[in-house]
């Protein structure tokens, strides 16, 4: 993918976000506009539930990040330890 294609897709994404009903710049959003907007209540229990769900999501993200780092480290070690091929010299 070249830079022009990436810029074009970013512009399309930016336009789609600007047209989104969630991004109304101060106007009232529809109740069904987002997945989580209608599910969050105003009571103290719902705030605690939302915080607990957020904590759980963050734990999953941290776990995934650590697993990705371990996997990257393992793959780098595999690349570094593989035998060098003699027929791939830069001068040929």
Buried (B, 14 or more C-beta within 10 A) or exposed (E): EEEEEEEEEEEEEEEEEEEEEEEEEEEEEEEEBBEEEEEEEEEEEEEEBBEEEEEEEEEEEEEEEEEEEEEEEEEEEEEEEEEEEEEEEEEE
